[in-house]
């Protein structure tokens, strides 16, 4: 569990330029299991199909804990 920071405290975050970009349009599932928060992120995917139609489906892009 994270410690609560006193007011006025800042947290420094460094960027290694290797963290992936996660494309997300919704979080269809989230919860708390034994004090651990979990979130599933998802995005729509558009796939060209036959006869000029486009199929759309929702795919998971990340599971966060």
C-alpha positions in Angstrom: 0.0 0.0 0.0 1.3 3.5 -0.8 2.0 5.9 2.0 0.0 9.1 2.2 2.1 12.1 1.4 2.0 15.2 3.6 0.4 18.3 2.0 2.8 20.3 -0.2 5.0 17.2 -1.0 5.8 16.7 -4.7 6.7 13.4 -6.3 9.5 13.4 -9.0 8.9 11.1 -12.0 11.6 10.4 -14.5 10.9 9.3 -18.1 13.2 6.6 -19.6 11.6 7.1 -23.1 10.9 3.3 -23.2 7.4 3.4 -21.6 4.8 2.3 -24.2 1.9 4.5 -25.2 -1.4 2.7 -24.4 -4.3 3.7 -26.5 -7.5 3.5 -24.5 -11.1 4.5 -25.1 -12.7 2.9 -22.1 -12.1 0.9 -18.9 -14.7 -1.8 -19.1 -13.6 -3.6 -16.0 -12.1 -2.4 -12.7 -12.2 -3.6 -9.1 -10.4 -4.2 -5.8 -9.2 -7.6 -4.8 -7.6 -7.8 -1.4 -6.5 -4.2 -1.4 -5.0 -4.4 -4.9 -6.7 -2.2 -7.5 -7.1 -3.7 -11.0 -8.2 -1.9 -14.2 -8.7 -3.3 -17.7 -8.2 -0.8 -20.5 -9.7 -1.3 -24.0 -9.8 0.4 -27.4 -11.9 -0.1 -30.5 -10.2 -1.6 -33.6 -11.6 -1.0 -37.1 -10.8 -3.7 -39.7 -11.6 -3.3 -43.4 -13.9 -6.1 -44.5 -15.4 -7.4 -47.7 -17.9 -5.4 -49.8 -16.4 -2.1 -48.5 -17.7 -2.6 -45.0 -15.6 -2.0 -41.8 -15.8 -4.4 -38.9 -15.3 -2.9 -35.4 -14.4 -4.8 -32.3 -13.3 -3.9 -28.8 -9.9 -5.3 -27.7 -8.0 -5.2 -24.4 -5.0 -2.9 -24.6 -3.7 -3.3 -21.0 -4.3 -4.9 -17.6 -3.2 -2.7 -14.8 -2.7 -3.7 -11.2 
